[in-house]
Each structure stands twice: as structure tokens, then as C-alpha cells.
Amino acid sequence: MTVHTPPAAAALLCLRGVHTHIGAYHILHGVDLEVPEGQVTMLLGRNGAGKTTTLRTVMGLWPAGRGEVTFDGQALQALPTPDIARLGIAYVPEAMGIFTDLTVQENMVLAARGARHAGELDSARLEWIFGLFPALRKFWLYPAGKLSGGQKQMLAIGRAIVEPRRLLLIDEPSKGLAPAIVGNLIAALRELKAQRTTILLVEQNFQVARALGDTVAVMDDGRIVHRGPMAELVADTLLQQRLLGLSMGAH
């Protein structure tokens, strides 16, 4: 196991010795993870390593059987998912979770706790989101199910940030997207990063990881087996191959 000290920054989210079971399956085996405030932390690893389970455990969707999950010092593991969300944590699942029969507008209103209709949305924030994702303005009154895959991903992230959030958990946002759309996604996430939004990002596209990550944690078999600066992993092809079986320089 290789462990390197990440750049000094206060951790907003901490997992200590977290074990998660799903039915008879023991998925997380003592996960230790810190997500520094104001940074993008990449969570990498092969398929089945436990990355999605980690995000869902933070949100309380799959409860931690043992260990501690804290957000800004507050324990999360005993809280129901709606209460965790109310603390300022948003989750964008791999499946995006949008309501396909509702319009883009209706999806956004549902995600805004403080709005009962579109007129109550924060207009300045909405304009900012339209600047990140112009397609949302263009298809504002369209059923979300008719959007392309990239547009649905934009809507999923737009919903997550329709109100200010302290922490975003995003699961494989670039999966299945065309390279041009991935480039737009990177630009939008960079803008969020510039706003000092803390992000924990699961990603298989290493160009995305390299472009956005400040720190990185690599999972294998339900454990964190490496953590450190993203730049260090990008620069070390032998480490990439040992941890991930891939070279970032080739992707």
C-alpha cells in the first residue's frame, strides 16, 4: 500500500474505517478517505472496486455497518438521506436520476428546496447554470427524456447545483459521452472548482481525472490503496500501471 500526504487543506468529508454490506456481500472493507475543502478529489479504481458504494454510503443510501462518516465534523451515518442532503451535499448518480417525463424546468424546480415553481428559482444562479450548460436554456420546456445523453448529464449536474452546495458527489459523469461533450463537461466542472465547490468525483476517463483532480484516492477490493496529489499519479506511469493497469499518457 502506498500512502502519500496530500496538500495541506482542511478535510470537509472524512471516512474512517467504513465497512458497508449490501445484503450478504461485504463491499467496503475499512475505507479511510479525506476530501479536502475547496478541492476536487478523484476516486479511481477498476470496476467493482467499491467507488459507487462509497458515494452511496456517504449519502446514507447504503448504510455503513461500521466506521465513521463525518461532514464538516458532523456524523452522517445515523442520518436519513434527506437530512444529509439538507446539510449541503448533492449526489449525481451514474444513472443521472432525472425524471424523464418532466420538462427540464420541472426537473430543476424539484431539485430546488426553496422553490415551488420556476418563478421562485434564483434567477442569477439560473443564468450562471445556463452559462455552464447552454442546452438547458434551449430545451427548458422539453421533456427531459428527449435530451441526448450529454444533455441529460448537464441536467443532472444542473439540478445538483441549482442551489449552493458545499459538496458534490458525482459518479462517472463522462461515461458514454462524445469527446466534444466531455470537453464541455470539463469546462463546467472547472468553473465549479473555481467557485471553491468541493467535489468528490468518480471517473474512468483519465483525461477528465488529470484535467480536474487536485487529490486522488485509488480503490481496490473495497479499500483505499493509494492517496496523494493527482499530479504525482499523472507523472508516474509505473504507479498508474500498478494501481490501475493503465497509463494515463495513453488515454
VOBA-1610 file (N, C-alpha, C; in pm, whole numbers, padded with zeros to 5 digits, always signed):
BEGIN
Met+00085-00120+00000Met+00000+00000+00000Met+00088+00124+00000Thr+00062+00216-00090Thr+00136+00341-00093Thr+00046+00454-00048Val+00093+00529+00050Val+00015+00641+00103Val+00104+00762+00105His+00061+00869+00038His+00136+00993+00034His+00050+01104+00092Thr+00114+01197+00157Thr+00041+01306+00220Thr-00008+01406+00116Pro-00140+01430+00108Pro-00192+01527+00012Pro-00160+01669+00055Pro-00179+01766-00035Pro-00156+01905+00003Pro-00240+01943+00125Ala-00180+02023+00212Ala-00249+02059+00335Ala-00376+02137+00305Ala-00487+02087+00352Ala-00617+02154+00339Ala-00711+02086+00437Ala-00800+02164+00495Ala-00896+02105+00589Ala-00988+02009+00517Ala-01011+01893+00575Ala-01099+01794+00514Ala-01244+01829+00546Leu-01326+01839+00442Leu-01468+01865+00462Leu-01543+01734+00487Leu-01504+01630+00415Leu-01565+01498+00430Leu-01458+01398+00472Cys-01490+01318+00574Cys-01395+01217+00621Cys-01467+01083+00638Leu-01404+00977+00591Leu-01448+00841+00619Leu-01337+00773+00696Arg-01374+00706+00806Arg-01276+00639+00891Arg-01323+00496+00916Gly-01248+00401+00863Gly-01276+00261+00889Gly-01415+00217+00848Val-01462+00265+00733Val-01602+00241+00692Val-01616+00103+00626His-01710+00026+00678His-01749-00103+00621His-01894-00093+00577Thr-01922-00141+00457Thr-02059-00141+00406Thr-02092-00279+00350His-02207-00331+00391His-02258-00457+00338His-02382-00427+00254Ile-02396-00498+00143Ile-02518-00494+00064Ile-02571-00637+00061Gly-02674-00660+00140Gly-02722-00797+00157Gly-02613-00882+00219Ala-02584-00992+00155Ala-02482-01082+00208Ala-02341-01042+00166Tyr-02327-00937+00086Tyr-02197-00901+00029Tyr-02130-00790+00111His-02005-00812+00144His-01924-00715+00218His-01846-00636+00113Ile-01889-00509+00087Ile-01834-00433-00025Ile-01718-00342+00017Leu-01739-00264+00121Leu-01632-00175+00170Leu-01566-00237+00292His-01434-00240+00290His-01356-00308+00394His-01267-00208+00468Gly-01327-00119+00543Gly-01247-00026+00623Gly-01192+00091+00543Val-01279+00160+00471Val-01236+00272+00386Val-01197+00392+00471Asp-01079+00445+00444Asp-01031+00571+00503Asp-01012+00671+00389Leu-01084+00782+00396Leu-01081+00879+00286Leu-01104+01018+00341Glu-01026+01114+00291Glu-01046+01255+00323Glu-01066+01333+00194Val-01164+01422+00196Val-01192+01510+00082Val-01166+01653+00126Pro-01054+01713+00084Pro-01021+01849+00128Pro-01122+01952+00078Glu-01151+02047+00161Glu-01247+02152+00125Glu-01195+02237+00011Gly-01284+02267-00084Gly-01248+02355-00195Gly-01168+02289-00305Gln-01150+02158-00297Gln-01072+02087-00398Gln-01157+01982-00469Val-01101+01930-00579Val-01161+01816-00649Val-01079+01692-00613Thr-01145+01597-00550Thr-01081+01470-00517Thr-01132+01364-00614Met-01041+01300-00685Met-01076+01194-00777Met-01076+01061-00700Leu-01179+00982-00723Leu-01186+00847-00667Leu-01179+00750-00785Leu-01064+00685-00797Leu-01036+00599-00912Leu-01028+00453-00869Gly-01035+00366-00968Gly-01023+00223-00941Gly-01094+00143-01048Arg-01062+00016-01053Arg-01123-00072-01152Arg-01272-00089-01122Asn-01346-00138-01220Asn-01487-00168-01199Asn-01503-00266-01083Gly-01599-00240-00997Gly-01624-00328-00884Gly-01537-00304-00763Ala-01456-00197-00767Ala-01365-00170-00655Ala-01436-00115-00532Gly-01558-00057-00551Gly-01632-00002-00438Gly-01654+00148-00445Lys-01626+00208-00559Lys-01635+00354-00571Lys-01779+00404-00556Thr-01871+00346-00631Thr-02011+00387-00621Thr-02067+00357-00483Thr-02029+00245-00426Thr-02075+00212-00290Thr-02028+00317-00191Thr-01908+00370-00211Thr-01857+00475-00122Thr-01946+00599-00129Leu-01980+00642-00250Leu-02067+00760-00264Leu-02204+00734-00201Arg-02260+00618-00228Arg-02393+00588-00175Arg-02391+00573-00023Thr-02279+00529+00031Thr-02266+00521+00177Thr-02262+00659+00239Val-02190+00752+00175Val-02187+00890+00225Val-02328+00947+00230Met-02409+00918+00127Met-02545+00973+00119Met-02644+00896+00205Gly-02602+00788+00268Gly-02693+00712+00353Gly-02786+00619+00276Leu-02762+00606+00145Leu-02846+00517+00064Leu-02817+00371+00095Trp-02690+00343+00123Trp-02649+00213+00177Trp-02576+00242+00308Pro-02630+00202+00421Pro-02573+00242+00549Pro-02440+00175+00579Ala-02354+00250+00643Ala-02227+00194+00690Ala-02254+00104+00810Gly-02204-00019+00802Gly-02221-00112+00914Gly-02126-00082+01028Arg-02008-00032+00993Arg-01906+00005+01091Arg-01831+00126+01039Gly-01766+00196+01131Gly-01686+00310+01092Gly-01760+00441+01108Glu-01697+00547+01062Glu-01748+00683+01083Glu-01741+00763+00954Val-01851+00832+00924Val-01856+00926+00811Val-01890+01062+00869Thr-01805+01161+00848Thr-01831+01295+00902Thr-01823+01399+00791Phe-01908+01499+00801Phe-01911+01612+00709Phe-01898+01739+00790Asp-01789+01809+00771Asp-01760+01929+00850Asp-01772+01899+00999Gly-01725+01781+01037Gly-01723+01741+01177Gly-01850+01676+01229Gln-01957+01676+01148Gln-02084+01618+01191Gln-02098+01476+01140Ala-02133+01385+01229Ala-02151+01245+01191Ala-02271+01229+01101Leu-02254+01154+00992Leu-02361+01134+00896Leu-02428+00998+00906Gln-02359+00899+00961Gln-02404+00761+00941Gln-02540+00730+01004Ala-02583+00810+01101Ala-02714+00785+01162Ala-02825+00868+01098Leu-02790+00952+01001Leu-02889+01044+00944Leu-02956+00982+00821Pro-03085+01009+00800Pro-03150+00968+00675Pro-03100+01053+00559Thr-03113+01000+00438Thr-03061+01068+00319Thr-03113+01211+00303Pro-03243+01241+00322Pro-03288+01380+00306Pro-03217+01477+00401Asp-03189+01432+00523Asp-03118+01519+00618Asp-02973+01542+00575Ile-02911+01438+00517Ile-02774+01454+00466Ile-02774+01556+00352Ala-02871+01547+00263Ala-02879+01642+00153Ala-02898+01784+00204Arg-02977+01799+00310Arg-03004+01933+00363Arg-02880+01998+00424Leu-02778+01920+00452Leu-02653+01977+00503Leu-02572+02046+00393Gly-02615+02027+00267Gly-02545+02090+00156Gly-02466+01992+00072Ile-02510+01866+00069Ile-02444+01763-00012Ile-02538+01721-00124Ala-02488+01721-00246Ala-02567+01677-00362Ala-02498+01558-00426Tyr-02579+01465-00476Tyr-02529+01342-00536Tyr-02581+01330-00678Val-02488+01314-00773Val-02524+01290-00913Val-02487+01145-00944Pro-02585+01053-00946Pro-02553+00912-00969Pro-02515+00886-01113Glu-02452+00772-01136Glu-02412+00734-01271Glu-02532+00730-01365Ala-02646+00685-01314Ala-02768+00676-01396Ala-02838+00810-01410Met-02783+00914-01347Met-02829+01054-01356Met-02956+01082-01277Gly-03051+00991-01275Gly-03168+01005-01188Gly-03263+01116-01225Ile-03262+01159-01350Ile-03356+01264-01388Ile-03495+01206-01411Phe-03596+01291-01406Phe-03734+01249-01429Phe-03765+01271-01577Thr-03766+01162-01653Thr-03772+01174-01800Thr-03906+01227-01850Asp-04014+01208-01775Asp-04145+01254-01819Asp-04169+01402-01786Leu-04082+01460-01707Leu-04095+01601-01670Leu-04005+01685-01760Thr-04037+01813-01772Thr-03953+01902-01851Thr-03824+01933-01776Val-03730+01990-01849Val-03605+02037-01786Val-03639+02133-01673Gln-03729+02226-01700Gln-03770+02323-01598Gln-03825+02253-01474Glu-03913+02158-01492Glu-03973+02088-01378Glu-03870+02009-01299Asn-03773+01950-01369Asn-03665+01881-01300Asn-03586+01977-01212Met-03560+02095-01263Met-03482+02192-01186Met-03560+02242-01065Val-03689+02267-01083Val-03771+02313-00972Val-03777+02209-00861Leu-03792+02083-00899Leu-03796+01977-00798Leu-03668+01969-00715Ala-03556+02004-00779Ala-03428+01995-00709Ala-03403+02114-00617Ala-03479+02219-00634Ala-03461+02340-00553Ala-03556+02337-00434Arg-03502+02315-00319Arg-03588+02303-00200Arg-03666+02431-00172Gly-03608+02544-00210Gly-03672+02671-00177Gly-03767+02723-00283Ala-03798+02643-00385Ala-03884+02691-00493Ala-03999+02595-00516Arg-04120+02651-00531Arg-04238+02570-00563Arg-04271+02576-00711His-04218+02677-00781His-04238+02690-00925His-04119+02765-00982Ala-04110+02769-01115Ala-03991+02824-01180Ala-03966+02970-01144Gly-04073+03045-01120Gly-04057+03185-01086Gly-03987+03208-00954Glu-03979+03105-00871Glu-03912+03118-00742Glu-03767+03071-00745Leu-03720+03024-00861Leu-03579+02988-00872Leu-03493+03114-00865Asp-03374+03101-00812Asp-03279+03212-00806Asp-03237+03247-00949Ser-03284+03360-00999Ser-03262+03392-01141Ser-03114+03411-01174Ala-03039+03472-01082Ala-02896+03494-01108Ala-02823+03360-01113Arg-02858+03271-01022Arg-02793+03140-01022Arg-02833+03060-01146Leu-02959+03074-01186Leu-03005+03003-01305Leu-02930+03053-01428Glu-02907+03182-01438Glu-02831+03235-01551Glu-02688+03180-01550Trp-02631+03168-01432Trp-02497+03110-01420Trp-02495+02965-01470Ile-02598+02888-01432Ile-02607+02749-01477Ile-02626+02744-01628Phe-02708+02834-01684Phe-02725+02839-01829Phe-02593+02872-01898Gly-02511+02952-01832Gly-02379+02981-01888Gly-02291+02858-01893Leu-02302+02772-01792Leu-02227+02647-01789Leu-02283+02548-01891Phe-02416+02540-01898Phe-02484+02440-01981Phe-02590+02509-02067Pro-02552+02571-02178Pro-02649+02645-02261Pro-02765+02560-02310Ala-02745+02429-02325Ala-02853+02343-02373Ala-02972+02343-02278Leu-02950+02368-02151Leu-03061+02368-02055Leu-03156+02485-02083Arg-03100+02598-02124Arg-03187+02709-02162Arg-03264+02675-02290Lys-03192+02619-02388Lys-03252+02588-02517Lys-03367+02489-02503Phe-03351+02390-02415Phe-03451+02284-02402Phe-03530+02295-02271Trp-03544+02417-02221Trp-03603+02443-02091Trp-03742+02380-02076Leu-03822+02382-02181Leu-03959+02332-02174Leu-03976+02195-02242Tyr-03863+02131-02275Tyr-03869+01999-02338Tyr-03875+01891-02231Pro-03941+01778-02262Pro-03932+01663-02170Pro-03787+01616-02158Ala-03742+01593-02036Ala-03603+01556-02015Ala-03566+01425-02083Gly-03664+01338-02102Gly-03638+01211-02167Gly-03598+01224-02313Lys-03624+01340-02374Lys-03590+01360-02515Lys-03452+01421-02534Leu-03383+01451-02426Leu-03248+01506-02436Leu-03149+01398-02476Ser-03037+01441-02534Ser-02928+01348-02563Ser-02861+01306-02432Gly-02773+01207-02441Gly-02704+01162-02320Gly-02624+01272-02254Gly-02553+01352-02335Gly-02476+01462-02280Gly-02563+01568-02217Gln-02676+01597-02281Gln-02768+01697-02225Gln-02831+01649-02096Lys-02860+01520-02087Lys-02912+01465-01961Lys-02809+01477-01850Gln-02682+01455-01883Gln-02577+01470-01782Gln-02567+01615-01737Met-02580+01708-01829Met-02580+01851-01793Met-02696+01883-01700Leu-02814+01826-01731Leu-02930+01849-01645Leu-02907+01789-01506Ala-02848+01670-01501Ala-02824+01607-01371Ala-02732+01693-01285Ile-02628+01749-01346Ile-02537+01835-01269Ile-02604+01969-01240Gly-02679+02021-01337Gly-02750+02146-01314Gly-02846+02137-01197Arg-02917+02026-01186Arg-03006+02006-01071Arg-02928+02006-00940Ala-02809+01943-00943Ala-02731+01932-00820Ala-02682+02067-00770Ile-02667+02163-00862Ile-02612+02294-00823Ile-02715+02406-00835Val-02845+02370-00852Val-02946+02474-00865Val-02954+02560-00739Glu-02913+02503-00627Glu-02892+02580-00504Glu-02747+02559-00462Pro-02688+02652-00390Pro-02548+02634-00348Pro-02531+02506-00266Arg-02431+02429-00300Arg-02399+02306-00227Arg-02254+02314-00180Arg-02229+02258-00065Arg-02092+02259-00014Arg-02011+02143-00070Leu-02080+02034-00105Leu-02011+01914-00153Leu-02092+01849-00263Leu-02027+01818-00375Leu-02089+01743-00483Leu-02024+01606-00492Leu-02106+01502-00497Leu-02061+01366-00522Leu-02109+01330-00662Ile-02017+01306-00754Ile-02052+01285-00894Ile-01993+01153-00940Asp-02079+01066-00994Asp-02038+00931-01032Asp-02029+00917-01184Glu-01907+00911-01235Glu-01876+00886-01377Glu-01956+00975-01472Pro-01939+01107-01462Pro-02020+01196-01546Pro-01987+01187-01695Ser-01867+01144-01733Ser-01830+01142-01874Ser-01862+01010-01943Lys-01915+00914-01871Lys-01936+00781-01927Lys-02031+00786-02048Gly-01984+00734-02161Gly-02066+00726-02280Gly-02082+00855-02358Leu-02012+00961-02318Leu-02028+01089-02386Leu-01924+01107-02496Ala-01961+01179-02601Ala-01869+01210-02709Ala-01758+01302-02657Pro-01638+01295-02719Pro-01525+01377-02671Pro-01556+01526-02661Ala-01630+01581-02758Ala-01662+01725-02753Ala-01748+01757-02631Ile-01842+01669-02599Ile-01927+01690-02482Ile-01846+01676-02354Val-01751+01582-02354Val-01663+01567-02237Val-01584+01694-02214Gly-01538+01757-02322Gly-01466+01883-02308Gly-01552+01991-02245Asn-01679+01999-02285Asn-01771+02096-02224Asn-01793+02065-02077Leu-01802+01936-02046Leu-01822+01895-01907Leu-01702+01935-01821Ile-01582+01913-01873Ile-01461+01952-01800Ile-01462+02101-01773Ala-01499+02180-01874Ala-01502+02326-01857Ala-01600+02366-01748Ala-01717+02302-01746Ala-01817+02335-01644Ala-01769+02296-01505Leu-01709+02179-01493Leu-01660+02136-01362Leu-01543+02223-01316Arg-01463+02271-01411Arg-01356+02365-01374Arg-01415+02495-01318Glu-01525+02539-01376Glu-01591+02660-01326Glu-01642+02638-01184Leu-01700+02521-01158Leu-01742+02488-01021Leu-01623+02486-00927Lys-01514+02428-00973Lys-01391+02422-00893Lys-01342+02564-00862Ala-01348+02653-00961Ala-01306+02792-00940Ala-01393+02862-00837Gln-01518+02815-00822Gln-01609+02870-00721Gln-01585+02809-00584Arg-01480+02727-00572Arg-01441+02661-00446Arg-01546+02560-00400Thr-01619+02501-00495Thr-01708+02392-00461Thr-01625+02266-00439Thr-01649+02197-00330Thr-01577+02073-00301Thr-01644+01960-00379Ile-01563+01881-00450Ile-01617+01776-00536Ile-01543+01646-00510Leu-01620+01538-00493Leu-01567+01402-00492Leu-01617+01337-00620Leu-01524+01304-00711Leu-01559+01266-00848Leu-01508+01127-00880Val-01600+01036-00908Val-01564+00903-00958Val-01556+00912-01109Glu-01448+00863-01167Glu-01430+00879-01311Glu-01341+00768-01366Gln-01376+00717-01485Gln-01292+00620-01555Gln-01212+00686-01667Asn-01250+00806-01707Asn-01180+00878-01812Asn-01062+00953-01749Phe-00942+00911-01778Phe-00826+00967-01711Phe-00789+01105-01760Gln-00836+01142-01880Gln-00818+01280-01922Gln-00900+01373-01832Val-01018+01331-01796Val-01100+01409-01703Val-01032+01415-01566Ala-00984+01301-01520Ala-00917+01296-01390Ala-00796+01388-01387Arg-00717+01383-01492Arg-00596+01466-01499Arg-00631+01614-01507Ala-00737+01646-01581Ala-00773+01786-01600Ala-00831+01851-01475Leu-00896+01772-01390Leu-00973+01830-01280Leu-00917+01801-01141Gly-00849+01689-01125Gly-00815+01642-00991Gly-00708+01724-00921Asp-00731+01756-00795Asp-00627+01810-00707Asp-00563+01696-00629Thr-00648+01613-00569Thr-00600+01496-00497Thr-00668+01373-00554Val-00612+01256-00523Val-00667+01132-00578Val-00661+01024-00471Ala-00763+00940-00473Ala-00764+00818-00393Ala-00796+00703-00488Val-00721+00595-00477Val-00743+00479-00563Val-00796+00365-00477Met-00905+00304-00523Met-00968+00193-00452Met-00937+00061-00519Asp-00928-00042-00439Asp-00918-00179-00489Asp-00979-00271-00384Asp-01073-00353-00428Asp-01136-00452-00339Asp-01190-00390-00211Gly-01258-00274-00226Gly-01325-00212-00112Gly-01236-00140-00015Arg-01112-00110-00057Arg-01018-00040+00030Arg-00949+00072-00048Ile-00905+00175+00022Ile-00820+00277-00039Ile-00676+00225-00035Val-00616+00212-00153Val-00480+00157-00159Val-00376+00263-00195His-00421+00381-00231His-00328+00491-00260His-00402+00622-00243Arg-00335+00721-00192Arg-00389+00857-00192Arg-00273+00955-00199Gly-00300+01069-00261Gly-00194+01168-00277Gly-00235+01272-00379Pro-00141+01359-00420Pro-00170+01459-00521Pro-00199+01394-00656Met-00296+01448-00730Met-00326+01395-00862Met-00205+01409-00954Ala-00135+01519-00944Ala-00020+01544-01032Ala+00087+01436-01014Glu+00101+01386-00894Glu+00200+01282-00869Glu+00165+01153-00943Leu+00038+01117-00941Leu-00005+00996-01012Leu+00006+01014-01162Val-00028+01133-01213Val-00018+01161-01356Val+00127+01147-01403Ala+00221+01189-01320Ala+00362+01189-01359Ala+00429+01053-01349Asp+00366+00958-01283Asp+00430+00829-01254Asp+00357+00717-01327Thr+00404+00684-01447Thr+00336+00583-01528Thr+00346+00444-01465Leu+00456+00416-01396Leu+00468+00285-01330Leu+00365+00271-01219Leu+00343+00380-01145Leu+00243+00378-01039Leu+00103+00361-01097Gln+00076+00430-01209Gln-00054+00414-01275Gln-00078+00269-01313Gln+00022+00208-01373Gln+00005+00070-01418Gln-00011-00025-01301Arg+00062+00000-01193Arg+00050-00089-01077Arg-00087-00075-01010Leu-00137+00048-01002Leu-00262+00069-00931Leu-00385+00044-01018Leu-00374+00081-01146Leu-00492+00082-01233Leu-00480-00007-01355Gly-00358-00052-01383Gly-00337-00132-01502Gly-00341-00051-01629Leu-00327+00082-01618Leu-00336+00172-01732Leu-00232+00281-01722Ser-00200+00340-01834Ser-00114+00457-01836Ser-00197+00578-01879Met-00200+00680-01796Met-00279+00798-01829Met-00228+00866-01956Gly-00098+00853-01981Gly-00043+00916-02100Gly-00098+00859-02228Ala-00155+00739-02221Ala-00209+00674-02340Ala-00358+00697-02355His-00419+00776-02269His-00565+00796-02272His-00597+00946-02281
//
